[in-house]
Structures are given as C-alpha cells and as structure tokens.
Amino acid sequence: MKEAILMKNEVSAEAKKAQFMVEKAMGDITRATRKVLMDYVSKMYFSSFAKAIAYLGLESEDAIDLLNNMDADTRRQVEALAKEYQKSDTQVISEVEHIITASGMDFTDDYKIIKDNIILSGKTFAEEAVQNFQKETPIFQKKMEDCLFSFEDFQYLDDRAIQKVLQETDMQVLAKALRGTSTEVQDKIFRNMPQRTATMLKEDMEWMGPARAQEVDAAQANLVKIVFRLSNNGDILLTLKEDCFK
C-alpha cells in the first residue's frame, strides 16, 4: 500500500519538464512585463522632468535646484533631454498644462480679474503685460486669449472686421457658434451679411436642432482663432469695450 502511494505521488520526467516550461514561461512574462513597465516609467519620468526643466529654463535657479537633487546619472540624462526642448514647444506646453491641471490648481478667478481689468489698464500697459505674460507663462493660451477676446466680444468689433471674419468662416460653423450666444452678437453678425444670407443662416439654425455644448464651444473657438489671425496679420483692428488696443 505504501509503495502504491509513493508511485501515485511520483512525478514523471515528462511532467517535470512540462512544469519547468510552464514556470519558466510565466517567469519570463512577469520579468519582461516588469522591465517594460520600469523602462516606460523611467523614460516618461526623464521626459516629463526634462520638459518641466525646459519650461523653467535650464539655467534658472529653480531648475538648478531641482537638478542638484538628482544623482549624477539622472541629472546627465535629464539635462541632455532638456536641451532638446524650447519653453514654447507644443509638447513642453502640453506637458506643463497636464502637470498643472493634474495638481488641481484653478486659475478661474485670476483670469476673470484679468478679463475684467485689462481693457481699463490702458493700451501700453495692456500690450506689454500680455506680451510679458505670454513669454513667461505660455500655458493655457486659450484662457489668456479669452481674457482679451471671447466670442461674446464680437459685438464690439467694427463692421469691417466682422465682414472680414465672415469671409473666412464656414456658414455651418457660424450657425453652431451662434447657438446660445447673446442677441447682441447675433444681431451684429446678421447685420453684416446680405439679407438673403442672413435669412438662410437663421433657417439653418432653426432646422439644426439642439447642438452639443462641445460643438458650440468648438465652433466659437474657431471664429475667435480667425479673429486673432486676422489681427496678427494686420487685416483687422482688434478693439474691445474701451478700445484698449485701438
């Protein structure tokens, strides 16, 4: 009976080989997975750190303080990567925006203060302040632009500027942009297009049905971009409530 139990518990050579192969394969997968993950985290760490350093400025006091806290090998890799970036690079801006947003910081009140006061600060101050701010803090560009000009500010553009913008605007995009905006903005735009075109646009808006908020925001942002492009090219004069930039 004892001999039979031993024979029953005995593992054959074929089974041992199979067990070895299974354990080895599982181990290979586990080790490879961990290595890929560690390599990814390491590279992402270096890349994120390098972009942040580039944004701060490689020679800045803050950047130097951060680099001094790294071991020699890590510092060498981060510095090498940081030299490949410029503060204004899209990927640097995107990384910094992500970091700031993930931190939970909210600058809504600050941007509202800028929006409410920039037009009262005077042309020279406003232009210099905005230029310096965009140079030193080139993140959240859209929010900064909204402080200077938002879709609702179309009502303050002169007729020639409105007409220039409309020449480069798709009517379907315009129809979406006008959904939910103020009567003042709608009237200003309708007055600056041929009556037949305005009538057709109003009909399109009625037949369009409900539009998603994201679609309306995107359409309005598209028109605001056209305004800034035309302004930067000198094709229109960007004037706000108090003619701050006139």
ChimeraX attribute file (.defattr): number of C-alpha atoms within 10 A of each C-alpha:
attribute: neighborCount
match mode: 1-to-1
recipient: residues
	/A:1	6
	/A:2	7
	/A:3	7
	/A:4	9
	/A:5	9
	/A:6	10
	/A:7	11
	/A:8	9
	/A:9	8
	/A:10	10
	/A:11	11
	/A:12	10
	/A:13	9
	/A:14	9
	/A:15	11
	/A:16	11
	/A:17	12
	/A:18	12
	/A:19	12
	/A:20	12
	/A:21	12
	/A:22	12
	/A:23	12
	/A:24	12
	/A:25	12
	/A:26	12
	/A:27	12
	/A:28	12
	/A:29	12
	/A:30	11
	/A:31	12
	/A:32	12
	/A:33	12
	/A:34	12
	/A:35	12
	/A:36	11
	/A:37	12
	/A:38	12
	/A:39	12
	/A:40	12
	/A:41	12
	/A:42	13
	/A:43	14
	/A:44	12
	/A:45	13
	/A:46	20
	/A:47	18
	/A:48	20
	/A:49	21
	/A:50	25
	/A:51	29
	/A:52	21
	/A:53	27
	/A:54	26
	/A:55	25
	/A:56	18
	/A:57	18
	/A:58	21
	/A:59	10
	/A:60	12
	/A:61	11
	/A:62	12
	/A:63	19
	/A:64	14
	/A:65	10
	/A:66	12
	/A:67	19
	/A:68	10
	/A:69	10
	/A:70	12
	/A:71	9
	/A:72	10
	/A:73	8
	/A:74	14
	/A:75	17
	/A:76	13
	/A:77	14
	/A:78	22
	/A:79	19
	/A:80	13
	/A:81	18
	/A:82	24
	/A:83	14
	/A:84	10
	/A:85	20
	/A:86	17
	/A:87	23
	/A:88	17
	/A:89	14
	/A:90	13
	/A:91	14
	/A:92	24
	/A:93	22
	/A:94	15
	/A:95	19
	/A:96	22
	/A:97	15
	/A:98	11
	/A:99	14
	/A:100	14
	/A:101	11
	/A:102	9
	/A:103	9
	/A:104	8
	/A:105	9
	/A:106	10
	/A:107	11
	/A:108	9
	/A:109	9
	/A:110	10
	/A:111	15
	/A:112	14
	/A:113	12
	/A:114	17
	/A:115	19
	/A:116	13
	/A:117	13
	/A:118	21
	/A:119	20
	/A:120	14
	/A:121	15
	/A:122	15
	/A:123	16
	/A:124	10
	/A:125	14
	/A:126	19
	/A:127	15
	/A:128	11
	/A:129	14
	/A:130	18
	/A:131	13
	/A:132	12
	/A:133	13
	/A:134	16
	/A:135	12
	/A:136	13
	/A:137	17
	/A:138	20
	/A:139	22
	/A:140	15
	/A:141	12
	/A:142	14
	/A:143	16
	/A:144	18
	/A:145	16
	/A:146	18
	/A:147	19
	/A:148	22
	/A:149	21
	/A:150	18
	/A:151	20
	/A:152	17
	/A:153	16
	/A:154	23
	/A:155	19
	/A:156	19
	/A:157	21
	/A:158	16
	/A:159	16
	/A:160	13
	/A:161	21
	/A:162	21
	/A:163	17
	/A:164	16
	/A:165	21
	/A:166	18
	/A:167	11
	/A:168	12
	/A:169	15
	/A:170	12
	/A:171	15
	/A:172	13
	/A:173	16
	/A:174	19
	/A:175	20
	/A:176	23
	/A:177	24
	/A:178	21
	/A:179	22
	/A:180	11
	/A:181	14
	/A:182	12
	/A:183	12
	/A:184	14
	/A:185	17
	/A:186	19
	/A:187	12
	/A:188	17
	/A:189	21
	/A:190	17
	/A:191	13
	/A:192	18
	/A:193	17
	/A:194	10
	/A:195	11
	/A:196	9
	/A:197	13
	/A:198	16
	/A:199	13
	/A:200	13
	/A:201	19
	/A:202	16
	/A:203	12
	/A:204	15
	/A:205	19
	/A:206	12
	/A:207	9
	/A:208	13
	/A:209	9
	/A:210	10
	/A:211	13
	/A:212	10
	/A:213	13
	/A:214	9
	/A:215	14
	/A:216	20
	/A:217	14
	/A:218	14
	/A:219	22
	/A:220	22
	/A:221	17
	/A:222	17
	/A:223	22
	/A:224	22
	/A:225	16
	/A:226	16
	/A:227	27
	/A:228	19
	/A:229	14
	/A:230	18
	/A:231	15
	/A:232	12
	/A:233	10
	/A:234	10
	/A:235	15
	/A:236	20
	/A:237	19
	/A:238	22
	/A:239	20
	/A:240	19
	/A:241	12
	/A:242	14
	/A:243	15
	/A:244	19
	/A:245	16
	/A:246	10
